[in-house]
Amino acid sequence: FAAVIGTPVPAVIGTDYRALERMSAKKTDLPILTVDTDGMELYDVGEEKAYLALFRKFAREKFPVEEGRIGVLGATPQDLSNLKAADKLKELLKKQDGSRAVCYGMGDGLEEVKKASASQKNLVVSPAALAAARYLEKTFGTPYEIGYPVAKELVPELDYAKKKILVVQQQVIANAIR
C-alpha cells in the first residue's frame, strides 16, 4: 500500500484527501491510505490519525479470536525510544503467560493489521494509539489495557521510595515506572 500524509501546504490549499485517495488507487492499483494532517501539531496527533486510518482501511474483516494473541498498539521507535522494544515486549508477554504479541507499527506488517480482530486483547503502549484501541473495541469488541510492561528496564535501579522525581517521557511509559 501507499500512504499520503498531509503537510502544511495541502492543509492551506484545502486538499481533498478522499479524492486523492481514489485517484491514486485507480492509477497505481495499490490500496492508498490518506491521513489528513497539517504538519503543525505534535507528532502524536498525526500518529493517532495514522493509526485510526490504518485500522479503518485494512482491519475490516471479523476473524475468530485467537487465544493468547495480544495486539500491541503504539509501539513505534519514536514512542518507545528503543529499537528492540517490540522484541522485548514479545519475549516478556510470552514468558509471562505464553501470549503471542503482534506489534503493529514495529515489526509486524499489514497482514497482521488486517487480522486485528483476531486479537484476544490489545495493549496500548502510547497515548497516540488509544483512539485506535477504542475503535477496535467498538468495531470488534476487542478489550484493551494501557501499560508498558518493559518500562522498568528503561529506568536505572535507584531507590525512589518516598522521593519526588520528575519523569520526562511519553505518558504511558511515565505512568508505568512509578
Backbone bond lengths (Angstrom), bond angles and torsions (degrees), N, CA, C in turn:
res aa  C-N    CA-C-N  psi(-1)  N-CA   C-N-CA  omega(-1)  CA-C   N-CA-C  phi
1 F - - - 1.445 - - 1.515 108.55 -
2 A 1.313 115.13 167.07 1.457 120.75 175.53 1.523 107.98 -125.25
3 A 1.313 115.46 149.24 1.465 120.56 178.88 1.518 109.60 -120.69
4 V 1.328 115.04 137.46 1.455 122.08 175.03 1.526 106.14 -115.55
5 I 1.315 115.48 116.76 1.456 121.67 -175.53 1.525 108.68 -112.03
6 G 1.321 116.65 131.37 1.456 121.55 -176.67 1.514 113.80 -69.62
7 T 1.312 114.54 152.70 1.462 123.76 175.72 1.529 107.29 -133.32
8 P 1.332 118.87 179.32 1.468 118.89 -176.93 1.538 115.40 -57.79
9 V 1.331 118.88 -40.76 1.468 119.63 -176.21 1.528 111.91 -63.27
10 P 1.350 120.46 -50.75 1.462 118.41 177.05 1.534 112.62 -59.91
11 A 1.323 117.20 -31.27 1.465 119.90 177.97 1.530 110.45 -66.46
12 V 1.326 116.95 -41.65 1.466 121.67 -178.54 1.528 111.33 -67.83
13 I 1.326 117.64 -38.70 1.466 120.09 -176.69 1.526 112.74 -89.22
14 G 1.342 116.88 0.59 1.471 119.87 174.70 1.518 113.86 72.80
15 T 1.294 117.93 45.59 1.465 122.46 -179.57 1.522 111.15 -59.09
16 D 1.327 115.38 135.01 1.458 122.68 176.88 1.530 107.62 -90.10
17 Y 1.328 116.33 95.54 1.463 120.91 -175.10 1.523 112.64 -66.28
18 R 1.310 117.65 -33.87 1.474 119.71 178.55 1.523 110.76 -64.73
19 A 1.326 117.01 -42.73 1.467 120.82 177.53 1.531 110.13 -65.89
20 L 1.320 116.38 -42.56 1.463 121.10 178.70 1.532 110.22 -60.45
21 E 1.322 115.78 -40.86 1.466 120.87 178.03 1.529 110.77 -61.66
22 R 1.329 117.76 -48.55 1.473 121.87 -178.96 1.533 111.17 -62.98
23 M 1.321 116.98 -46.48 1.466 120.33 -178.58 1.527 111.24 -64.77
24 S 1.317 116.78 -42.75 1.469 120.60 -179.19 1.520 111.09 -66.13
25 A 1.324 117.13 -40.99 1.468 120.68 179.20 1.522 110.65 -63.63
26 K 1.304 116.69 -41.43 1.466 121.36 -179.88 1.526 110.78 -64.94
27 K 1.313 116.00 -41.63 1.461 121.06 -176.44 1.540 112.45 -73.70
28 T 1.335 117.44 -34.39 1.471 120.41 -173.26 1.526 114.53 -104.30
29 D 1.333 117.84 -13.10 1.473 122.00 -173.63 1.528 111.91 59.29
30 L 1.315 116.24 30.25 1.461 122.14 176.34 1.529 108.55 -117.49
31 P 1.342 117.06 150.42 1.456 117.67 168.64 1.533 108.08 -68.48
32 I 1.316 116.47 132.77 1.458 121.35 -178.08 1.526 108.80 -114.08
33 L 1.297 115.31 134.00 1.458 122.70 177.35 1.526 107.01 -113.23
34 T 1.325 116.51 124.91 1.458 118.72 176.73 1.525 108.75 -115.01
35 V 1.319 114.67 142.01 1.457 120.55 179.68 1.529 106.95 -126.87
36 D 1.319 114.98 114.72 1.458 122.11 -176.85 1.526 109.71 -81.22
37 T 1.318 115.28 85.35 1.461 121.50 176.45 1.525 107.72 -117.49
38 D 1.320 115.96 164.57 1.464 118.18 -178.58 1.528 113.44 -118.58
39 G 1.320 117.28 1.05 1.453 120.24 178.04 1.518 114.84 70.82
40 M 1.321 116.74 8.55 1.467 120.03 -176.27 1.527 112.66 -108.99
41 E 1.311 117.58 -5.22 1.461 121.01 -178.84 1.528 109.41 -106.10
42 L 1.312 116.52 174.23 1.460 120.65 178.02 1.522 109.78 -65.88
43 Y 1.339 116.39 156.67 1.454 121.15 -174.40 1.522 112.85 -57.25
44 D 1.341 117.28 -33.98 1.462 118.74 -174.84 1.530 112.74 -67.72
45 V 1.321 118.51 -25.00 1.465 121.17 176.44 1.529 109.37 -67.51
46 G 1.322 116.23 -45.85 1.464 120.33 176.64 1.514 112.11 -66.00
47 E 1.325 116.12 -38.44 1.456 120.78 178.63 1.525 110.59 -63.33
48 E 1.324 116.98 -41.15 1.466 121.02 177.63 1.524 110.69 -61.61
49 K 1.321 117.16 -44.58 1.467 121.23 178.07 1.526 111.01 -63.57
50 A 1.321 116.97 -39.82 1.466 120.76 -179.78 1.531 111.34 -65.55
51 Y 1.346 116.92 -44.08 1.466 119.87 177.10 1.531 111.16 -59.14
52 L 1.321 116.48 -47.12 1.460 119.89 179.55 1.525 111.28 -60.39
53 A 1.320 116.97 -46.14 1.461 120.91 -179.93 1.526 111.04 -61.93
54 L 1.319 116.73 -41.15 1.466 121.59 -179.71 1.527 111.42 -61.04
55 F 1.324 117.14 -49.35 1.462 119.99 -178.02 1.524 112.29 -72.68
56 R 1.323 117.47 -35.92 1.467 119.44 176.87 1.524 111.56 -64.56
57 K 1.313 116.49 -36.85 1.469 121.24 -177.49 1.526 112.29 -76.91
58 F 1.321 117.24 -42.23 1.461 119.33 -168.76 1.529 115.22 -110.31
59 A 1.310 119.52 -24.63 1.478 121.09 -179.37 1.534 108.05 -94.85
60 R 1.293 116.35 78.90 1.461 121.06 -175.02 1.520 112.83 -109.04
61 E 1.306 116.39 -28.32 1.462 120.62 -174.55 1.525 111.30 -92.46
62 K 1.318 115.76 141.35 1.478 121.73 177.50 1.523 108.00 -89.94
63 F 1.324 116.12 113.39 1.461 122.82 177.94 1.522 109.14 -99.83
64 P 1.335 117.21 156.61 1.468 118.72 173.13 1.534 110.02 -61.75
65 V 1.321 116.77 140.97 1.458 121.12 -179.68 1.531 109.23 -68.71
66 E 1.324 116.22 131.56 1.462 122.48 178.38 1.523 108.31 -94.79
67 E 1.307 116.24 119.39 1.462 121.59 179.29 1.530 109.97 -56.71
68 G 1.324 116.76 127.48 1.457 121.69 176.49 1.518 114.88 86.91
69 R 1.326 117.60 -3.62 1.473 119.61 178.58 1.530 108.66 -82.72
70 I 1.348 116.10 125.29 1.457 121.96 178.49 1.525 108.10 -120.16
71 G 1.319 115.34 124.00 1.458 120.14 174.81 1.517 109.22 -86.92
72 V 1.314 117.20 128.38 1.457 121.86 179.66 1.530 107.84 -104.43
73 L 1.322 115.36 115.88 1.461 122.32 -177.46 1.520 110.22 -106.85
74 G 1.316 115.75 133.64 1.463 119.98 176.91 1.513 114.18 97.63
75 A 1.304 117.16 4.41 1.466 119.92 179.16 1.526 108.79 -82.14
76 T 1.315 115.77 99.25 1.461 121.76 174.67 1.519 107.70 -132.61
77 P 1.316 118.09 153.71 1.462 119.17 177.93 1.531 112.65 -57.58
78 Q 1.318 117.13 -33.25 1.463 119.97 -179.29 1.522 111.42 -68.71
79 D 1.340 117.22 -36.44 1.461 120.32 -178.90 1.517 113.09 -82.45
80 L 1.317 117.75 -33.82 1.464 119.69 -172.68 1.515 113.96 -102.52
81 S 1.317 118.30 -10.73 1.467 123.08 174.14 1.524 114.26 57.61
82 N 1.311 116.40 23.13 1.460 119.33 -178.34 1.523 108.04 -152.33
83 L 1.313 117.28 117.87 1.464 120.83 -177.08 1.528 112.89 -68.95
84 K 1.306 117.76 -15.09 1.462 122.08 178.37 1.532 111.84 -97.46
85 A 1.334 117.80 3.85 1.467 121.78 -174.49 1.520 112.48 -57.91
86 A 1.325 118.05 -43.86 1.467 120.45 -178.59 1.527 110.35 -62.22
87 D 1.331 116.59 -43.71 1.467 120.08 179.05 1.527 111.30 -63.93
88 K 1.333 116.55 -41.09 1.467 120.44 179.02 1.526 111.09 -64.75
89 L 1.328 116.57 -41.66 1.466 120.25 177.33 1.528 111.06 -60.87
90 K 1.328 115.07 -46.67 1.470 119.46 -179.50 1.531 111.17 -60.74
91 E 1.318 116.42 -44.72 1.470 121.03 179.29 1.523 111.29 -61.98
92 L 1.321 116.51 -47.18 1.458 121.17 -177.78 1.529 111.51 -62.93
93 L 1.324 117.98 -46.28 1.462 121.14 -179.22 1.529 111.58 -65.71
94 K 1.329 115.91 -36.82 1.468 119.19 176.95 1.529 110.58 -66.43
95 K 1.339 116.22 -41.79 1.459 121.21 179.99 1.535 111.41 -66.82
96 Q 1.345 116.98 -40.65 1.467 121.07 -177.02 1.522 112.49 -64.06
97 D 1.327 116.19 -51.16 1.472 117.81 -174.79 1.524 114.29 -147.10
98 G 1.325 116.48 18.34 1.458 120.21 177.66 1.520 114.08 76.93
99 S 1.318 117.89 12.44 1.464 121.47 -179.10 1.522 111.07 -68.93
100 R 1.330 114.38 150.79 1.466 121.23 174.73 1.520 107.48 -108.87
101 A 1.326 116.08 109.38 1.458 121.58 -177.39 1.519 110.62 -88.28
102 V 1.323 114.81 140.37 1.452 123.09 174.29 1.522 106.34 -117.73
103 C 1.323 117.40 115.20 1.465 121.43 -177.14 1.526 109.83 -97.91
104 Y 1.320 115.54 99.20 1.458 120.54 177.94 1.523 108.40 -69.46
105 G 1.316 116.51 126.52 1.457 119.98 176.88 1.511 114.43 93.09
106 M 1.302 117.55 -6.22 1.468 119.13 -179.77 1.528 108.42 -153.39
107 G 1.317 115.05 75.44 1.450 118.88 175.31 1.511 114.84 119.03
108 D 1.321 118.55 -35.65 1.460 120.60 -179.41 1.524 109.00 -111.20
109 G 1.322 115.41 141.95 1.456 120.51 -169.26 1.515 115.99 -96.61
110 L 1.318 113.62 -160.92 1.451 122.74 -173.68 1.523 113.06 -63.02
111 E 1.310 118.34 -34.17 1.474 120.29 179.27 1.521 111.16 -61.48
112 E 1.319 116.51 -36.70 1.467 119.81 177.91 1.528 111.19 -71.45
113 V 1.326 117.27 -34.58 1.468 120.71 175.46 1.528 109.10 -61.92
114 K 1.320 117.00 -43.88 1.467 121.28 179.52 1.530 111.26 -60.11
115 K 1.322 116.78 -31.11 1.469 121.79 -179.01 1.529 112.57 -97.31
116 A 1.316 117.83 21.87 1.468 121.73 -177.11 1.523 112.30 -56.27
117 S 1.318 117.98 -31.90 1.470 121.04 -178.58 1.523 112.24 -68.35
118 A 1.320 118.00 -13.53 1.467 121.48 179.50 1.524 112.59 -80.00
119 S 1.322 117.56 -9.30 1.466 120.14 -179.18 1.523 110.85 -71.37
120 Q 1.314 115.19 138.02 1.467 121.81 176.42 1.521 109.81 -69.07
121 K 1.341 115.29 -37.76 1.460 121.27 175.05 1.514 107.83 -156.99
122 N 1.327 115.05 166.27 1.459 121.24 175.76 1.518 109.29 -115.80
123 L 1.319 115.36 146.90 1.447 123.18 176.33 1.525 106.88 -114.99
124 V 1.314 116.74 118.69 1.464 122.77 -178.84 1.523 107.68 -95.09
125 V 1.344 116.55 117.62 1.459 120.52 -176.24 1.527 113.56 -108.57
126 S 1.335 116.97 0.43 1.469 119.93 173.76 1.522 109.14 -150.53
127 P 1.327 117.25 150.18 1.464 120.38 -178.08 1.522 113.41 -58.74
128 A 1.323 118.09 -29.74 1.456 121.54 -178.12 1.532 112.72 -64.85
129 A 1.313 117.57 -18.06 1.468 121.16 -177.67 1.524 112.94 -97.50
130 L 1.304 118.28 -3.01 1.462 120.87 -176.38 1.526 112.45 -63.19
131 A 1.313 118.27 -42.13 1.468 120.64 179.45 1.534 110.83 -62.80
132 A 1.323 117.74 -38.68 1.463 121.12 178.04 1.527 110.43 -65.99
133 A 1.327 117.29 -39.46 1.467 120.57 178.12 1.527 110.28 -63.48
134 R 1.319 116.41 -41.76 1.467 120.28 177.77 1.527 110.73 -64.23
135 Y 1.317 116.55 -39.79 1.468 120.94 177.49 1.533 110.51 -61.80
136 L 1.332 117.60 -46.49 1.463 121.11 -179.88 1.526 111.48 -65.56
137 E 1.325 116.75 -34.58 1.461 120.08 176.60 1.536 110.24 -66.26
138 K 1.305 116.25 -45.81 1.469 120.61 -179.27 1.534 111.31 -66.85
139 T 1.322 117.28 -40.41 1.461 121.99 -175.39 1.523 112.62 -78.07
140 F 1.328 117.31 -44.13 1.467 121.09 -173.74 1.522 114.25 -117.44
141 G 1.329 117.67 -6.28 1.457 120.64 -179.03 1.515 113.38 80.02
142 T 1.330 117.64 16.73 1.462 121.54 -178.45 1.524 109.81 -79.64
143 P 1.344 117.69 115.33 1.471 119.16 178.57 1.522 110.46 -70.28
144 Y 1.327 115.53 160.50 1.460 119.22 178.39 1.520 110.31 -137.55
145 E 1.332 114.23 157.30 1.461 123.22 173.19 1.520 107.11 -126.28
146 I 1.315 115.87 154.25 1.457 120.86 177.13 1.522 107.68 -111.63
147 G 1.316 117.21 127.24 1.455 120.76 179.36 1.510 111.26 170.80
148 Y 1.292 114.84 171.73 1.462 121.30 177.82 1.522 107.66 -142.98
149 P 1.326 116.77 91.06 1.469 120.82 -171.77 1.529 116.26 -61.69
150 V 1.316 118.75 -19.57 1.467 119.28 -178.96 1.528 112.20 -101.08
151 A 1.326 117.47 15.24 1.474 121.19 -178.50 1.521 112.21 -60.01
152 K 1.306 117.46 -35.92 1.470 120.54 -177.10 1.528 111.77 -60.14
153 E 1.338 116.86 -27.50 1.464 119.87 178.66 1.529 111.83 -68.93
154 L 1.322 116.95 -21.38 1.460 120.71 -177.49 1.521 113.23 -83.21
155 V 1.306 116.40 -17.16 1.461 120.77 -174.21 1.521 109.20 -108.65
156 P 1.324 117.08 130.99 1.471 118.74 179.61 1.525 111.09 -64.39
157 E 1.316 115.77 151.70 1.468 121.32 178.74 1.524 109.94 -73.38
158 L 1.304 115.09 105.49 1.463 121.98 175.98 1.524 106.84 -135.87
159 D 1.282 116.40 161.72 1.455 120.27 178.47 1.530 109.01 -86.35
160 Y 1.352 115.96 101.96 1.462 121.12 -179.23 1.526 112.17 -95.04
161 A 1.295 118.19 -1.16 1.468 121.62 -175.71 1.525 110.84 -56.56
162 K 1.313 115.89 128.80 1.467 124.52 176.09 1.526 113.27 57.47
163 K 1.335 116.25 29.96 1.459 120.46 177.09 1.517 108.49 -121.27
164 K 1.310 115.14 147.69 1.461 120.19 174.87 1.520 107.33 -92.45
165 I 1.338 115.39 128.31 1.457 119.92 177.88 1.522 108.42 -133.50
166 L 1.305 116.23 155.36 1.450 122.44 175.09 1.520 107.49 -107.27
167 V 1.327 116.43 122.62 1.450 121.51 177.68 1.525 107.50 -106.11
168 V 1.324 115.98 118.50 1.454 120.95 178.65 1.530 106.26 -107.30
169 Q 1.316 114.81 105.93 1.470 121.84 -176.13 1.511 106.80 -167.67
170 Q 1.333 117.80 174.07 1.460 118.32 174.55 1.526 108.06 -67.92
171 Q 1.314 117.04 152.46 1.460 123.25 -164.34 1.523 114.93 -59.51
172 V 1.318 118.99 -41.47 1.471 119.82 -177.77 1.523 110.89 -64.21
173 I 1.321 116.33 -44.31 1.468 119.36 179.11 1.524 110.28 -66.85
174 A 1.319 117.43 -42.51 1.464 120.61 179.82 1.530 111.19 -58.98
175 N 1.311 117.36 -41.66 1.470 120.86 178.53 1.522 111.71 -68.33
176 A 1.326 117.00 -32.50 1.460 120.48 -175.62 1.527 112.59 -73.36
177 I 1.328 118.44 -22.60 1.460 118.74 -175.48 1.517 113.72 -96.08
178 R 1.308 117.82 -0.28 1.467 116.83 179.48 1.500 111.65 -83.38
